[in-house]
Amino acid sequence: MPRFRPSLLDPRRMIATSTLRTLHAILRGSGGHRLGDVATASAAPVTVNVPEHPILARIGGVARVDPGPGGPVGIARVSHSGFVAFELGPDGLAELPVEVDASLSTLRVHRAHATSPTIHGESSATT
């Protein structure tokens, strides 16, 4: 039975511990699916076009985005209409706010509002 942790941004949304481990691993550079480089300023939202990245079409899909300044962002689909995003901070993963458009085709990840870390020192990737 998978373990779950509540999202810091929305405690009603539960995130599988295995998803958090996978996000941590891909942000540290241990494999995973990379969406490639996305040009953005460090304070600007990271925008991802979901239909261009089939890995995010399914629940449980996890990908890494390299937006340039500020380091990579990990994105996971946690439900039909729900996505979570994290960046790797000095103390572990920090959750980032995600906006999803009505058609579920565009994600905007806001980096300026990272929450406190939610996971520390776990690096084994489990999908």
N, C-alpha and C positions, 0 to 999 in steps of 0.2 A: 504494500500500500504506500503510495507516494506521500511524502510530508509536504506541507504547504506553509508559507509565511504570508501574512497580510502585507499588501502594498502600503507603503508609508503615505502615498498620496491619496489612496482610496482603500481604507481598511476592509471594505466589503469585498474587494477583489483579492483573491488568493493566488499566490505565485508558487508553483511547484519548486521545491528545493533543487531538484535536478535541473530545472531551467536556470535558476540562479547560478548553479555550478557551471553550467555550459556558458552562460554569459561571462562569468569570471574568467574561464579558460580562454575564450576567444579574444577577450580584451587584453589578456596577457600574451596573446600571440600563439596559443596552442591550437592551431587548426581552426575548424569551423568555416562557415560560409561568409565570404566577404562580398559586400555590395559594391566595393570599389571606392574610389575617391569621389567626394562630393565637395565642390567648391563652396565655401561659406566663411564668413568672418566668425571669429570665436564667439561673439555675442549674438549673432544671428541664429535663428532656428535652423536646424538641420531638416531638410525636406527630402522625403523618400517617396517615390512613386511605386506603390505596392505591386501593381500588375507587371512591372518590369523585373520583379524579383520573386519567382515562384516559391522560394523557400519560405516566404512570409505569407503565402496563400493558405497554408494549413496551420491549424492550431498546434502549437508546439514548435513551430519554425523559429529558428534563432539565427540572426545575422549580425555581422559587424560592419559599421560604416566608418570610413576614415574621412572626416570632414576638414582636415587640415589643422589649423591652430586649435589647441585644447585637447588633442588626442582623440582616440576612437570612441565610438558610441556603440553599445550593444542593444539590439532591438529583438523582442520576442513577441510572438502572437500568443496570447493567453486565453482567448475566447473568440467566438465568431466576430465580434466587433471590438475586442479589447487588445491593446498592445501595451507593452511596458518598455521603457528604455533606461539604460544605466550607463554610467561612465565609471572608469576605475580611478578612484581617488587614493590618497596616501594611506587610508585606513581600510580600504575595501571598496565594495560597490556602492555608488550613490545613485539613487533613483532620480530620473528626470521626468518632468511633465511631458505628456504626449497629447497632441490634438489629432483627431481623426476626422476626416471630412465625412459627410453623409453617405457617400457612395463607397466608403472604406477603401478608396484608392490612393489617398495622399495622407502621409503622416508628417507632422511637424513636431520635432523634438526641441524643447527649449532648454538650453544649457545653463542659462544664468540662474536657474532656480533649483539647483541640485539639493536634495535632502541629505540628511546624515546617512552614513554608511549602513547597509543592512546585512552584509555578509563579510566575514573576515577570513582570509587565509585558505579558502577552499579553492582547489584548482582542478579537481577531477571532473572531466566532462562526461555527462550522462545525458543521452537524448531519449 
